[in-house]
Amino acid sequence: MLSTNYRLRLESICRDIASGTEVSIDDMIWAQKLAKANTSARGMLATARRMSTNPNDSFLNNLNIGDSDSSGRQIRGFDSPDEIVDWF
């Protein structure tokens, strides 16, 4: 369980991540360390990252499932066999 201060700070950072606002390196390091130690924080951070890459995907965002794919290269299907080969 997160303390009130930690939760509020993380919510602020996650809000900035989701909206595409620049986040300081100190805040990102703090949030990542917290996410490694706390599953609630990990979920909040993953949701924020997912929302920053695809804010309209409400199904995955609300269920908190799927990979946030920090590279921004999410695959939603293949159009040709070549794309399948490239994916691997």
N, CA, C and O atoms as a GROMACS GRO file, in nm:
protein
  352
    1MET      N    1   0.084  -0.117   0.000
    1MET     CA    2   0.000   0.000   0.000
    1MET      C    3   0.089   0.124   0.000
    1MET      O    4   0.189   0.131   0.072
    2LEU      N    5   0.051   0.220  -0.080
    2LEU     CA    6   0.127   0.344  -0.091
    2LEU      C    7   0.080   0.445   0.013
    2LEU      O    8  -0.039   0.453   0.044
    3SER      N    9   0.175   0.521   0.066
    3SER     CA   10   0.136   0.630   0.156
    3SER      C   11   0.067   0.738   0.073
    3SER      O   12   0.079   0.742  -0.050
    4THR      N   13  -0.005   0.823   0.141
    4THR     CA   14  -0.078   0.930   0.072
    4THR      C   15   0.017   1.019  -0.008
    4THR      O   16  -0.012   1.054  -0.122
    5ASN      N   17   0.129   1.055   0.051
    5ASN     CA   18   0.224   1.143  -0.018
    5ASN      C   19   0.281   1.075  -0.142
    5ASN      O   20   0.291   1.138  -0.248
    6TYR      N   21   0.319   0.946  -0.131
    6TYR     CA   22   0.372   0.874  -0.246
    6TYR      C   23   0.267   0.861  -0.356
    6TYR      O   24   0.296   0.881  -0.473
    7ARG      N   25   0.144   0.828  -0.316
    7ARG     CA   26   0.038   0.811  -0.415
    7ARG      C   27   0.010   0.941  -0.488
    7ARG      O   28  -0.005   0.941  -0.611
    8LEU      N   29   0.002   1.051  -0.416
    8LEU     CA   30  -0.025   1.181  -0.480
    8LEU      C   31   0.088   1.222  -0.573
    8LEU      O   32   0.063   1.274  -0.682
    9ARG      N   33   0.212   1.198  -0.531
    9ARG     CA   34   0.326   1.232  -0.618
    9ARG      C   35   0.324   1.145  -0.743
    9ARG      O   36   0.345   1.196  -0.853
   10LEU      N   37   0.299   1.015  -0.727
   10LEU     CA   38   0.295   0.925  -0.841
   10LEU      C   39   0.179   0.959  -0.934
   10LEU      O   40   0.194   0.953  -1.056
   11GLU      N   41   0.063   0.994  -0.879
   11GLU     CA   42  -0.050   1.033  -0.962
   11GLU      C   43  -0.016   1.155  -1.047
   11GLU      O   44  -0.054   1.162  -1.164
   12SER      N   45   0.053   1.251  -0.988
   12SER     CA   46   0.093   1.370  -1.062
   12SER      C   47   0.189   1.335  -1.175
   12SER      O   48   0.175   1.386  -1.286
   13ILE      N   49   0.285   1.248  -1.147
   13ILE     CA   50   0.380   1.205  -1.250
   13ILE      C   51   0.307   1.129  -1.361
   13ILE      O   52   0.331   1.152  -1.479
   14CYS      N   53   0.218   1.038  -1.322
   14CYS     CA   54   0.144   0.959  -1.420
   14CYS      C   55   0.054   1.046  -1.506
   14CYS      O   56   0.040   1.022  -1.626
   15ARG      N   57  -0.006   1.148  -1.446
   15ARG     CA   58  -0.090   1.241  -1.521
   15ARG      C   59  -0.006   1.311  -1.628
   15ARG      O   60  -0.050   1.328  -1.742
   16ASP      N   61   0.116   1.352  -1.591
   16ASP     CA   62   0.204   1.418  -1.687
   16ASP      C   63   0.246   1.322  -1.798
   16ASP      O   64   0.249   1.360  -1.914
   17ILE      N   65   0.278   1.198  -1.762
   17ILE     CA   66   0.318   1.099  -1.862
   17ILE      C   67   0.204   1.075  -1.960
   17ILE      O   68   0.225   1.076  -2.081
   18ALA      N   69   0.084   1.054  -1.908
   18ALA     CA   70  -0.032   1.024  -1.992
   18ALA      C   71  -0.066   1.139  -2.086
   18ALA      O   72  -0.111   1.116  -2.199
   19SER      N   73  -0.046   1.262  -2.041
   19SER     CA   74  -0.079   1.377  -2.124
   19SER      C   75   0.034   1.417  -2.219
   19SER      O   76   0.016   1.503  -2.305
   20GLY      N   77   0.150   1.355  -2.203
   20GLY     CA   78   0.263   1.386  -2.290
   20GLY      C   79   0.345   1.504  -2.243
   20GLY      O   80   0.432   1.553  -2.316
   21THR      N   81   0.320   1.549  -2.122
   21THR     CA   82   0.397   1.659  -2.064
   21THR      C   83   0.534   1.608  -2.021
   21THR      O   84   0.548   1.494  -1.976
   22GLU      N   85   0.634   1.692  -2.035
   22GLU     CA   86   0.769   1.652  -1.996
   22GLU      C   87   0.778   1.627  -1.846
   22GLU      O   88   0.728   1.704  -1.765
   23VAL      N   89   0.844   1.516  -1.811
   23VAL     CA   90   0.862   1.476  -1.671
   23VAL      C   91   1.012   1.480  -1.642
   23VAL      O   92   1.092   1.434  -1.723
   24SER      N   93   1.048   1.533  -1.527
   24SER     CA   94   1.190   1.544  -1.493
   24SER      C   95   1.252   1.405  -1.475
   24SER      O   96   1.183   1.309  -1.441
   25ILE      N   97   1.381   1.396  -1.496
   25ILE     CA   98   1.451   1.268  -1.483
   25ILE      C   99   1.446   1.220  -1.338
   25ILE      O  100   1.436   1.099  -1.313
   26ASP      N  101   1.452   1.311  -1.243
   26ASP     CA  102   1.443   1.271  -1.102
   26ASP      C  103   1.308   1.207  -1.070
   26ASP      O  104   1.302   1.107  -0.999
   27ASP      N  105   1.201   1.266  -1.124
   27ASP     CA  106   1.068   1.209  -1.101
   27ASP      C  107   1.054   1.073  -1.169
   27ASP      O  108   0.993   0.981  -1.113
   28MET      N  109   1.109   1.060  -1.289
   28MET     CA  110   1.100   0.931  -1.360
   28MET      C  111   1.178   0.823  -1.286
   28MET      O  112   1.130   0.710  -1.274
   29ILE      N  113   1.295   0.856  -1.236
   29ILE     CA  114   1.374   0.759  -1.160
   29ILE      C  115   1.300   0.719  -1.034
   29ILE      O  116   1.293   0.601  -1.001
   30TRP      N  117   1.244   0.816  -0.964
   30TRP     CA  118   1.169   0.787  -0.842
   30TRP      C  119   1.049   0.696  -0.872
   30TRP      O  120   1.026   0.598  -0.801
   31ALA      N  121   0.974   0.729  -0.977
   31ALA     CA  122   0.855   0.651  -1.012
   31ALA      C  123   0.893   0.509  -1.054
   31ALA      O  124   0.825   0.413  -1.017
   32GLN      N  125   1.001   0.495  -1.129
   32GLN     CA  126   1.043   0.362  -1.172
   32GLN      C  127   1.089   0.277  -1.054
   32GLN      O  128   1.058   0.158  -1.048
   33LYS      N  129   1.163   0.335  -0.962
   33LYS     CA  130   1.206   0.261  -0.842
   33LYS      C  131   1.085   0.219  -0.759
   33LYS      O  132   1.080   0.107  -0.709
   34LEU      N  133   0.990   0.309  -0.744
   34LEU     CA  134   0.869   0.277  -0.670
   34LEU      C  135   0.791   0.166  -0.740
   34LEU      O  136   0.738   0.076  -0.674
   35ALA      N  137   0.784   0.171  -0.871
   35ALA     CA  138   0.712   0.069  -0.948
   35ALA      C  139   0.777  -0.069  -0.935
   35ALA      O  140   0.708  -0.170  -0.936
   36LYS      N  141   0.908  -0.073  -0.923
   36LYS     CA  142   0.976  -0.201  -0.904
   36LYS      C  143   0.943  -0.263  -0.769
   36LYS      O  144   0.944  -0.385  -0.755
   37ALA      N  145   0.914  -0.179  -0.670
   37ALA     CA  146   0.890  -0.228  -0.534
   37ALA      C  147   0.742  -0.244  -0.500
   37ALA      O  148   0.709  -0.310  -0.402
   38ASN      N  149   0.652  -0.185  -0.579
   38ASN     CA  150   0.511  -0.183  -0.543
   38ASN      C  151   0.424  -0.213  -0.665
   38ASN      O  152   0.435  -0.145  -0.767
   39THR      N  153   0.340  -0.314  -0.655
   39THR     CA  154   0.257  -0.353  -0.770
   39THR      C  155   0.153  -0.248  -0.806
   39THR      O  156   0.122  -0.231  -0.924
   40SER      N  157   0.099  -0.177  -0.709
   40SER     CA  158   0.002  -0.071  -0.739
   40SER      C  159   0.069   0.040  -0.820
   40SER      O  160   0.013   0.089  -0.917
   41ALA      N  161   0.188   0.077  -0.778
   41ALA     CA  162   0.262   0.180  -0.850
   41ALA      C  163   0.298   0.132  -0.990
   41ALA      O  164   0.294   0.209  -1.086
   42ARG      N  165   0.334   0.005  -1.002
   42ARG     CA  166   0.368  -0.052  -1.133
   42ARG      C  167   0.248  -0.043  -1.227
   42ARG      O  168   0.264  -0.010  -1.345
   43GLY      N  169   0.130  -0.074  -1.177
   43GLY     CA  170   0.009  -0.066  -1.258
   43GLY      C  171  -0.024   0.076  -1.299
   43GLY      O  172  -0.063   0.100  -1.414
   44MET      N  173  -0.009   0.169  -1.208
   44MET     CA  174  -0.036   0.309  -1.239
   44MET      C  175   0.059   0.362  -1.346
   44MET      O  176   0.017   0.432  -1.438
   45LEU      N  177   0.186   0.326  -1.334
   45LEU     CA  178   0.285   0.372  -1.430
   45LEU      C  179   0.262   0.308  -1.567
   45LEU      O  180   0.274   0.375  -1.669
   46ALA      N  181   0.229   0.180  -1.568
   46ALA     CA  182   0.202   0.110  -1.695
   46ALA      C  183   0.080   0.170  -1.765
   46ALA      O  184   0.080   0.188  -1.886
   47THR      N  185  -0.023   0.201  -1.688
   47THR     CA  186  -0.143   0.262  -1.746
   47THR      C  187  -0.112   0.399  -1.804
   47THR      O  188  -0.160   0.432  -1.913
   48ALA      N  189  -0.034   0.479  -1.734
   48ALA     CA  190   0.003   0.612  -1.783
   48ALA      C  191   0.082   0.601  -1.913
   48ALA      O  192   0.058   0.678  -2.007
   49ARG      N  193   0.175   0.507  -1.919
   49ARG     CA  194   0.253   0.489  -2.042
   49ARG      C  195   0.166   0.442  -2.156
   49ARG      O  196   0.184   0.485  -2.270
   50ARG      N  197   0.073   0.352  -2.127
   50ARG     CA  198  -0.016   0.301  -2.230
   50ARG      C  199  -0.105   0.413  -2.282
   50ARG      O  200  -0.130   0.422  -2.403
   51MET      N  201  -0.154   0.498  -2.193
   51MET     CA  202  -0.239   0.609  -2.234
   51MET      C  203  -0.162   0.712  -2.316
   51MET      O  204  -0.220   0.778  -2.402
   52SER      N  205  -0.034   0.726  -2.290
   52SER     CA  206   0.045   0.823  -2.367
   52SER      C  207   0.067   0.775  -2.510
   52SER      O  208   0.078   0.857  -2.601
   53THR      N  209   0.073   0.642  -2.531
   53THR     CA  210   0.093   0.590  -2.666
   53THR      C  211  -0.036   0.575  -2.742
   53THR      O  212  -0.037   0.589  -2.864
   54ASN      N  213  -0.148   0.545  -2.671
   54ASN     CA  214  -0.275   0.527  -2.739
   54ASN      C  215  -0.389   0.563  -2.642
   54ASN      O  216  -0.446   0.474  -2.579
   55PRO      N  217  -0.421   0.691  -2.630
   55PRO     CA  218  -0.522   0.733  -2.532
   55PRO      C  219  -0.664   0.685  -2.564
   55PRO      O  220  -0.749   0.685  -2.475
   56ASN      N  221  -0.690   0.644  -2.687
   56ASN     CA  222  -0.824   0.603  -2.725
   56ASN      C  223  -0.852   0.455  -2.701
   56ASN      O  224  -0.964   0.410  -2.723
   57ASP      N  225  -0.754   0.380  -2.656
   57ASP     CA  226  -0.771   0.238  -2.633
   57ASP      C  227  -0.825   0.216  -2.491
   57ASP      O  228  -0.754   0.165  -2.404
   58SER      N  229  -0.950   0.255  -2.470
   58SER     CA  230  -1.007   0.253  -2.335
   58SER      C  231  -1.021   0.112  -2.280
   58SER      O  232  -1.018   0.093  -2.159
   59PHE      N  233  -1.037   0.012  -2.366
   59PHE     CA  234  -1.052  -0.126  -2.318
   59PHE      C  235  -0.928  -0.170  -2.241
   59PHE      O  236  -0.939  -0.212  -2.126
   60LEU      N  237  -0.811  -0.160  -2.302
   60LEU     CA  238  -0.688  -0.199  -2.234
   60LEU      C  239  -0.653  -0.104  -2.120
   60LEU      O  240  -0.604  -0.147  -2.016
   61ASN      N  241  -0.678   0.024  -2.138
   61ASN     CA  242  -0.645   0.121  -2.033
   61ASN      C  243  -0.728   0.096  -1.907
   61ASN      O  244  -0.674   0.103  -1.797
   62ASN      N  245  -0.855   0.068  -1.921
   62ASN     CA  246  -0.940   0.046  -1.805
   62ASN      C  247  -0.914  -0.088  -1.738
   62ASN      O  248  -0.923  -0.099  -1.616
   63LEU      N  249  -0.882  -0.189  -1.816
   63LEU     CA  250  -0.856  -0.320  -1.759
   63LEU      C  251  -0.714  -0.335  -1.708
   63LEU      O  252  -0.683  -0.427  -1.632
   64ASN      N  253  -0.626  -0.243  -1.750
   64ASN     CA  254  -0.485  -0.248  -1.711
   64ASN      C  255  -0.421  -0.380  -1.753
   64ASN      O  256  -0.349  -0.443  -1.676
   65ILE      N  257  -0.449  -0.420  -1.877
   65ILE     CA  258  -0.386  -0.540  -1.932
   65ILE      C  259  -0.312  -0.502  -2.059
   65ILE      O  260  -0.335  -0.396  -2.117
   66GLY      N  261  -0.225  -0.589  -2.100
   66GLY     CA  262  -0.146  -0.562  -2.220
   66GLY      C  263  -0.019  -0.490  -2.185
   66GLY      O  264  -0.005  -0.434  -2.076
   67ASP      N  265   0.074  -0.491  -2.277
   67ASP     CA  266   0.202  -0.427  -2.256
   67ASP      C  267   0.195  -0.282  -2.300
   67ASP      O  268   0.142  -0.252  -2.407
   68SER      N  269   0.248  -0.194  -2.219
   68SER     CA  270   0.248  -0.052  -2.256
   68SER      C  271   0.346  -0.025  -2.370
   68SER      O  272   0.338   0.080  -2.434
   69ASP      N  273   0.437  -0.118  -2.395
   69ASP     CA  274   0.531  -0.110  -2.506
   69ASP      C  275   0.595   0.028  -2.513
   69ASP      O  276   0.560   0.110  -2.598
   70SER      N  277   0.688   0.052  -2.423
   70SER     CA  278   0.749   0.183  -2.412
   70SER      C  279   0.817   0.229  -2.540
   70SER      O  280   0.847   0.348  -2.554
   71SER      N  281   0.842   0.138  -2.634
   71SER     CA  282   0.901   0.181  -2.760
   71SER      C  283   0.798   0.250  -2.849
   71SER      O  284   0.834   0.314  -2.947
   72GLY      N  285   0.669   0.236  -2.814
   72GLY     CA  286   0.565   0.300  -2.894
   72GLY      C  287   0.528   0.223  -3.018
   72GLY      O  288   0.455   0.276  -3.102
   73ARG      N  289   0.576   0.101  -3.034
   73ARG     CA  290   0.553   0.022  -3.155
   73ARG      C  291   0.461  -0.096  -3.122
   73ARG      O  292   0.507  -0.210  -3.113
   74GLN      N  293   0.334  -0.069  -3.105
   74GLN     CA  294   0.241  -0.175  -3.073
   74GLN      C  295   0.190  -0.239  -3.202
   74GLN      O  296   0.162  -0.171  -3.300
   75ILE      N  297   0.178  -0.370  -3.199
   75ILE     CA  298   0.127  -0.445  -3.313
   75ILE      C  299  -0.018  -0.481  -3.284
   75ILE      O  300  -0.046  -0.543  -3.181
   76ARG      N  301  -0.109  -0.445  -3.371
   76ARG     CA  302  -0.251  -0.474  -3.353
   76ARG      C  303  -0.302  -0.571  -3.458
   76ARG      O  304  -0.423  -0.586  -3.473
   77GLY      N  305  -0.215  -0.635  -3.530
   77GLY     CA  306  -0.256  -0.728  -3.636
   77GLY      C  307  -0.155  -0.721  -3.749
   77GLY      O  308  -0.071  -0.631  -3.753
   78PHE      N  309  -0.163  -0.815  -3.838
   78PHE     CA  310  -0.069  -0.821  -3.948
   78PHE      C  311  -0.144  -0.814  -4.079
   78PHE      O  312  -0.253  -0.870  -4.092
   79ASP      N  313  -0.086  -0.747  -4.176
   79ASP     CA  314  -0.147  -0.735  -4.308
   79ASP      C  315  -0.081  -0.828  -4.409
   79ASP      O  316  -0.139  -0.857  -4.514
   80SER      N  317   0.039  -0.876  -4.378
   80SER     CA  318   0.108  -0.964  -4.472
   80SER      C  319   0.202  -1.057  -4.396
   80SER      O  320   0.236  -1.030  -4.281
   81PRO      N  321   0.242  -1.167  -4.460
   81PRO     CA  322   0.338  -1.258  -4.395
   81PRO      C  323   0.472  -1.190  -4.363
   81PRO      O  324   0.539  -1.227  -4.266
   82ASP      N  325   0.510  -1.093  -4.443
   82ASP     CA  326   0.635  -1.022  -4.419
   82ASP      C  327   0.632  -0.947  -4.287
   82ASP      O  328   0.734  -0.938  -4.218
   83GLU      N  329   0.516  -0.892  -4.250
   83GLU     CA  330   0.505  -0.822  -4.122
   83GLU      C  331   0.521  -0.918  -4.006
   83GLU      O  332   0.575  -0.881  -3.902
   84ILE      N  333   0.473  -1.040  -4.022
   84ILE     CA  334   0.488  -1.141  -3.916
   84ILE      C  335   0.636  -1.174  -3.897
   84ILE      O  336   0.684  -1.185  -3.784
   85VAL      N  337   0.708  -1.191  -4.008
   85VAL     CA  338   0.851  -1.220  -4.003
   85VAL      C  339   0.926  -1.104  -3.938
   85VAL      O  340   1.014  -1.127  -3.855
   86ASP      N  341   0.892  -0.981  -3.974
   86ASP     CA  342   0.957  -0.864  -3.916
   86ASP      C  343   0.931  -0.852  -3.767
   86ASP      O  344   1.016  -0.803  -3.692
   87TRP      N  345   0.814  -0.896  -3.724
   87TRP     CA  346   0.777  -0.886  -3.583
   87TRP      C  347   0.869  -0.973  -3.496
   87TRP      O  348   0.904  -0.935  -3.384
   88PHE      N  349   0.907  -1.090  -3.549
   88PHE     CA  350   0.997  -1.178  -3.474
   88PHE      C  351   1.138  -1.130  -3.492
   88PHE      O  352   1.232  -1.189  -3.438
   0.00000   0.00000   0.00000
